[in-house]
Amino acid sequence: MYNFEFKQPKTISDAVNALESDEAQALGGGQTLIPTMKQRLASPSTLVSLTAIPEMKGICKNDDGSISIGGGTTHADVASHSDIFSGLKTLAENIGDAAVRNRGTIGGSLANNDPAACYPAAALSAGATIVTNNREISADDFFQGMFDTALEEDEIIVSVKFPNPSSSSYQKFVQPASRFAMVGVFLSNFGNKTRVAVTGASEGGVFRWSEAEAALNKNFSDDSIIDLSIDHKDMIEDIHASKEYRAHLVKVMTKRAVASAS
Amino acid sequence: MPKDSGIGAATRRREDARFLLGSGRYSDDISLLNQTYAVFARSEVANGIIKTVDTSEAEKMPGVVTVFTGEDFVDVGGNPAGWLINSRNGEPMKEPKRPVLAHGKVRHVGDAYAAVIAETEQQARDAAEKINADIKELPAVIDMASALSGSNFVHDEIGTNQCYDWGWIEDNREATDNAIKNAHHVTTLELVNNRLVPNAMEPRCSIADYNPANDDYTLYTTSQNPHLTRLLISAFVLGIPENKLTVVSPDVGGGFGSKIYHYGEEALVLAAAKRIKRPVRWTATRSESFMTDAHGRDHATKIELALDKDNNFLAFRTETMANVGAYLSNFSTVTPTILHGTLMAGNYAVPNVYVNVKTVFTNTAPVDAYRGAGRPEATYSLERVIDKAATELGLDPTNLRRQNFIKSDQFPYVTAAGLNYDVGDYDAVMDRLEHHADLKGFAKRRKKSEAKGKLRGLGINSYIEACGIAPSNLIGTLGARVGLYDAATIRVNATGNISVMVGAHSHGQGHETAFPQIVADLLGVDPNNVEIVHGDTSKIPFGMGTYGSRSLAVCGSAIVRGVEKIISKGKKIAAHMMETTDDKVDFDEGVFSVRGTNKTVSFGDVALKAYIPHDFPIEDIEPGLEETAFYDPQNFTYPAGAYACEVEVDPETGQVTIESFTAADDFGNIINPMIVEGQVHGGLAQGIGQALLEGCVYDEDGQLISASYMDYTMPRAADLPSFIVDHTVRTPSTDNPLGVKGCGEAGAIGSPPTVVNAVVDALRSADHDVTHIDMPLTPERVWAAMNN
């Protein structure tokens, strides 16, 4: 690790100001950034911690039934909150280990948009709205490819607003070493409409599997998935899984998500 | 009834109090006044010519004290191979020099070519980044087969990538070939024993302190064998006289073999401490551990098993390529040969065995002994090919093994691979296994699994290993450049408590608990009054350390011999005290008595008298009560066992879960059954890790892909079932006074083939035509095997 300045603002506007300086970097729970810095692969001159800003923390149910989660809310807090719908609860409960869940934040995960992270699948599947200090961005517009999002420089995820699906499920097939998603499928069912988002699998990052959605919109049953297949050519290939295997897992995990949605 | 102390008691480990409370004292915990920090500049390419190493910028960085490059060590020795292996044609193995720092060429990713010494670690790291090395990258030699056939050499000066081409036993070659040619049935299997990264919890750490007043050195280092490290540094690398170098290895957080060896970092900190006359310390980062700790396994093998029409084994023949990486680590040449080939008869009365091993240099980290060292590779090949033969012939794999076992009345038994097994009862062990694992109930359990959509498989295995390394006279004839005895000093203090200085080193084995049990039992004293001292060459006798499940069989035997000398001397003192002669004195349960009388003196009184010899017949009896014994075994010990594993396979994903694992072992006599059970558990976890999870991967350019825990899968508690462990079959070793055999490696040796046999069985139950899958059996590999 190289030396850096550390700032811990108490308000969003102070955080935005602090991020205006050259080579300043926002720090959520640090579960990706800190290991990267320890390896000397990142060297921000200033770290602006977002974990001491009260308005970025906590979970509340809105009048329209949606759930707002502060960008600085930890995975552990999401996992243990009674208003969280089942798929999202399962997801938060199974990120990393207890230490990761007690530090890592939903805002950090979404802003980083690791192609194998879990939260992007939930946000995209549920059709969440990413609320920043400047604007609201729909999940469909937010994720723009591996490690790439619609966030501008100095833009901070203040909160994430999740519609409350009538049923949901998250099925993660873990990469055995990292326990990130080798393939993770998040399914959100809103009665007459189902959204399926897949993480871990594609070189383009998290994506919606539109064929599965169309089939499920006709008939919400795991039988609807059986005859589908997904092209493997854009899938990730690494020492843990081939493109073909990942494509196969997308189907298996989707089927299981349908069967287990609650 | 279980005893509550002494030999056979399940005494809780006394060392755990400090480990569990975080008060252990590891090398990195040692802090010396005025210390400096070393950081290494390491190669980012697998193969390259070092054109220049410009250190001028680094030297000007804040806090830098001095910088070393390969140039600084050109005139000193290299880190040697501890074992000379000759090729089949009689030629000695190729031994390219392994320098302290790379010079001329870098040969693997992580190969150190320079080191910075600075006031802080941060400053040293900053300065190391300013070393400007012009290294011309060359194509890497990674794949073993291409290494042997190609003309791109890891070491240009030897003109080959083959270290040796070894045959065992060369005189048996023709007979084995003939047996296979004329056999009723031959089963052939090609398999890979996957390369592993040792991953000791504590990274390597070395701290050197030089005292100019006396021109002597102290090296604190993470070593499994401080005397061996000292010997290598003194005799081969730096030439520091042994009497001027103290090596201390305090608490060590796991080794698994990787801390047997001397590494260049130890020599570097010693040389640096002398140059700057200040202490120099280095602790590996986890990345450095991945790149530079000696890796394990990495064999590619073709094995053939020949059977007659009655299913009797006629011959095993193997051809193996074994990777040694870029340099010969200290025991890299013996691991794939003597520790592997000699075990290729397994537990079987097979008349012909022939083993050919070609050991290969590649541009990867050195490979050396890792928990089991050669014996897991032997067991894996044998037990996989036997299972395949059973499948081909439609035989029950357990019965096929039993039919070919060496029977209990055939011992001592000289195998076709040249070892003399002293004792054993493989059928009795298999009986215990069948009982605990409820093999008869398997069909019912399979049905249950199938009802929930899972495939269930049963894997059986039997294994044998050679432990208690080693009889020095035998290994000397086989090329060993060291002896492998061990030593203990028993110091009975004046107040009756006892310090035992031992050559073995404890880094997880529980010696501090088990060794006092022996001493206490033999002397009839409270084990809590016995203290074990280890890991410091200035305190302990010249022993050879801990590896190869040797500590109890060899060092434990030295303790017994030392205690016998104490009793013998004690009798002389007691005889003097009771006004008789020592031939009339008996010793039992801590009391010396005069035979046929009621005269007694206690052990404590004798100890006190030894140190207050006011009325000693000083010409007949020396004062003091301290004895040293060296023990060199007559033979290896031969622990053996039978394991069973049941797995479930998810047919949709290929995910394997271990539903049960049963281990029945014969370890001979047992000093502490709780520690034995713990050792078996740890070994099983490591073996299951190899079978399902762990795999070290280099790409074709020699980059280490599995270089962190993001990509290298360690076994975790949730991956393992609750083990059933039985060690009630005990055929005591006939070659050591304790009748013990060793248990440290068994689990890691016996479990990999058991797991693979189980997974193959599961897949075949669903009519998949699968005969083998290479480890690790990741979900993808299992899925691919079902869908090829």
HADDOCK unambig.tbl for C-alpha pairs under 7 A between the chains (distance, minus, plus):
assign (segid A and resid 176 and name CA) (segid B and resid 713 and name CA) 6.10 0.50 0.50
assign (segid A and resid 177 and name CA) (segid B and resid 709 and name CA) 6.05 0.50 0.50
assign (segid A and resid 177 and name CA) (segid B and resid 710 and name CA) 5.42 0.50 0.50
assign (segid A and resid 177 and name CA) (segid B and resid 711 and name CA) 5.20 0.50 0.50
assign (segid A and resid 177 and name CA) (segid B and resid 712 and name CA) 5.56 0.50 0.50
assign (segid A and resid 177 and name CA) (segid B and resid 713 and name CA) 4.05 0.50 0.50
assign (segid A and resid 177 and name CA) (segid B and resid 714 and name CA) 6.92 0.50 0.50
assign (segid A and resid 178 and name CA) (segid B and resid 709 and name CA) 6.50 0.50 0.50
assign (segid A and resid 178 and name CA) (segid B and resid 710 and name CA) 4.35 0.50 0.50
assign (segid A and resid 178 and name CA) (segid B and resid 711 and name CA) 6.36 0.50 0.50
assign (segid A and resid 241 and name CA) (segid B and resid 780 and name CA) 5.92 0.50 0.50
assign (segid A and resid 245 and name CA) (segid B and resid 780 and name CA) 6.50 0.50 0.50
assign (segid A and resid 249 and name CA) (segid B and resid 653 and name CA) 6.91 0.50 0.50
